């Protein structure tokens, strides 16, 4: 694919397009070349704010529902209420992102998410105490997010050149993972001080920063496709075309399958409470549970901070294969660990592997797909990322209840390794893919 056409906004002939060779410790540190591109830098900078802000709402909604009902079942029901609109609108949003100016779509959807956060705040400060209202607002928010994510991710390939896509992916993923660590901790500190309602307001204000950053992006209209002048549509047919495109491009299909294999078989977070209560109870159940949930994001952040060690690799397919196998091996080690600190170490290593996998799967989706299909590829990617861990919760919870948490964890990790190696051996497209 000729990437020069899809990156006209940044492909200027200046010395920064060929960075000097990095020496000493800088070879290991995060690759920041994409931040030299003003448009990408604006988009990335806004993510720093919203990554934390969105996690405040992610904590506030289940906390408020539990305060109203006193039932964890209602908290779980709310999670499912947000999943369906996310899946539907992510698939449709990917098709929409391929038919209109992505900058305009980002403005609409970010504004919609901000308005939803304001409505969350209003219902909280007025003391409405309606679970139905909360679930409706959550569904609307997830629908807007489903429309937003494909356009946002697909835009990156128009803002940085192909050889910087892994670095851009590492920068974005590191910020999001950092938000998953800092956001909940900050929410826990702020709720007793300022109250739960104000968390929603902070998120809304953070989204204003994102809207401002998107306003300063260049226009990102659909690129011309050959000689056709037919206006593109965004319906069921176009969504189906996206799935056919994936089926015809094996490297794209395998990049999705790699994530499904890693998350569905190897994400044991549903077993963390059981492990904290039974296996690591001697360390203190609360401490054990907190460390288990924090370990993977912390490892992912560490992997992002030292992404210079791998972001320049050109054999993207092998990097994905190796990362998924390493994830499975680390999860297996976690399941075999009798010591909490050893378990946390293995989960952190799994987080590093997950970061590597995210970086190169993201780069493959942006570089191997044509611009007119990138939105739909990112829509499917959003569904896989959101749905995989939820399916894992069901699978691991069921198997863990029947055979024990450690058996389920070890079996899942070994299954990840075995299935990924079989896929890599049977289907060479991923092994052969390189930029």
C-alpha positions, -999 to +999 in steps of 0.1 A: +000+000+000+013+035-009+012+054+024+023+087+009-012+094-003-027+089+032-003+111+051-002+143+031-008+164+062+026+156+077+049+144+049+070+176+046+106+174+034+124+184+065+153+169+085+129+157+112+116+130+089+149+112+093+157+112+130+193+109+142+203+075+156+196+074+193+224+066+216+228+055+252+198+052+274+176+069+248+177+037+227+156+021+254+132+049+263+099+056+246+101+066+210+087+101+208+091+108+171+053+111+164+052+140+189+072+160+163+040+160+142+019+190+155-015+174+146-007+141+163+008+159+193-025+178+198-045+146+196-022+127+219-020+156+245-058+156+248-057+119+255-036+125+286-064+145+302-093+123+291-076+090+300-078+100+336-112+118+333-129+088+317-118+065+345-134+089+371-167+082+354-159+045+351-156+044+389-184+068+397-212+050+378-208+015+395-202+032+429-234+053+425-254+022+414-242+002+443-250+031+467-285+032+454-292-006+453-267-022+476-265-049+450-235-060+429-259-077+405-272-043+395-236-032+389-230-061+366-263-054+348-252-019+341-220-032+326-240-053+302-263-023+294-233-004+281-219-034+261-246-037+235-246-001+223-208-001+224-207-031+200-235-019+177-222+017+174-185+007+171-193-014+141-215+013+126-191+041+137-163+023+118-184+025+086-193+062+093-156+070+098-149+058+063-176+080+047-172+114+063-145+138+076-131+121+106-123+154+123-160+163+121-171+130+135-147+133+164-161+168+172-196+155+172-189+124+193-166+141+218-192+168+223-218+141+228-197+123+254-192+156+272-229+164+273-236+129+287-210+135+315-228+168+323-261+149+325-245+123+348-234+152+370-269+168+370-286+136+380-262+131+409-264+167+423-302+167+421-304+134+441-324+116+414-312+082+426-326+064+395-308+033+384-328+034+351-315+069+344-279+059+351-282+028+328-298+049+300-270+075+303-244+048+303-258+033+272-258+067+254-223+074+266-210+040+253-228+045+220-210+079+215-177+062+225-184+034+200-188+060+173-157+079+185-130+053+189-129+040+152-125+075+139-099+085+164-077+054+158-081+055+121-070+091+120-036+083+133-024+069+100-032+102+084-011+121+110+021+101+112+041+082+085+040+044+084+073+038+101+062+058+131+029+039+136+043+015+163+057+045+182+024+063+179+005+032+191+029+029+221+024+065+230-014+062+229-016+029+247+008+040+274-014+071+282-046+049+283-030+023+306-016+051+329-052+064+331-064+030+342-040+031+371-041+068+381-079+074+374-093+048+399-067+058+425-076+095+421-113+087+423-108+069+456-090+099+470-115+125+456-148+109+465-144+115+503-131+150+497-154+165+470-181+139+466-191+115+438-211+140+417-181+162+410-162+133+393-187+135+365-181+172+362-143+168+361-147+143+332-169+167+313-143+195+317-116+171+306-136+164+274-137+201+266-099+199+263-104+171+238-129+190+217-105+220+216-076+197+204-098+181+177-108+216+165-072+223+158-067+191+137-065+193+099-096+182+079-096+144+075-121+137+046-122+104+029-094+099+004-103+095-033-108+058-042-095+053-077-117+073-102-150+067-084-171+097-075-199+077-059-208+090-024-200+064+002-227+052+025-226+037+061-251+010+063-253-028+069-239-035+035-208-014+042-203-030+076-205-065+059-179-053+034-156-046+063-159-082+075-153-095+040-122-073+037-109-089+069-116-124+056-097-116+024-067-101+042-053-129+063-029-107+082-058-086+095-078-116+104-049-131+123-042-099+142-078-100+155-076-137+163-044-131+182-061-107+205-092-130+209-069-159+218-049-139+243-079-122+260-106-149+260-083-178+271-057-159+291-074-130+309-081-143+345-093-111+361-126-127+371-106-150+393-087-123+411-112-120+440-112-158+445-074-159+444-071-130+468-095-147+492-080-182+490-045-183+477-031-150+489-053-144+519-022-145+542-010-112+527-043-095+534-072-099+510-076-062+503-039-057+495-038-088+474-069-079+454-056-043+447-022-056+436-036-082+413-058-057+395-031-031+393-002-054+381-011-058+344-017-020+338+015-012+356+034-037+335+018-022+304+028+013+314+064+001+320+064-015+286+053+017+270+079+038+288+106+016+274+090+010+240+121+023+223+134-013+227+109-026+202+090+001+184+114+002+155+110-035+147+098-041+111+087-077+115+053-067+130+038-102+126+065-119+145+063-093+173+026-100+177+032-138+178+060-135+203+040-111+225+009-133+226+031-164+234+049-144+261+015-133+275+003-169+278+036-180+294+034-151+320-002-160+328+008-196+333+036-185+357+010-164+375-013-194+380+016-215+394+027-188+418+022-194+455+038-161+465+018-129+460+049-110+449+058-136+424+023-135+411+024-097+407+057-100+389+043-125+364+012-103+359+034-073+353+054-092+327+020-101+311+013-064+310+045-057+291+037-084+266+002-070+262+016-036+254+039-050+227+009-069+213-012-038+213+015-017+196+020-040+167-016-051+162-025-015+161+002-008+136-008-037+114-044-025+113-034+010+102-007+000+077-022-032+061-057-017+055-065+009+029-077+043+042-112+037+030-114+006+052-095+018+083-126+031+101-143-003+098-112-021+109-110+001+140-147-005+146-141-043+147-110-037+168-130-017+194-155-046+196-128-072+201-110-052+227-142-045+246-158-079+242-128-102+247-122-095+284-160-098+291-161-132+274-130-141+295-148-132+327-176-156+319-152-184+308-128-181+336-155-176+362-172-208+351-141-229+348-127-215+380-158-224+400-157-259+386-120-268+388-104-241+409-090-207+402-053-218+398-062-247+375-083-224+353-055-198+351-027-222+343-049-240+317-059-207+301-022-196+298-011-229+283-040-228+259-030-193+247+006-205+239-006-236+221-033-220+200-011-190+190+018-213+179-007-235+159-021-204+142+013-191+134+024-224+119-007-231+100-013-196+086+020-179+075+005-145+066+012-131+100+047-145+102+056-130+069+041-095+075+066-067+078+064-029+071 
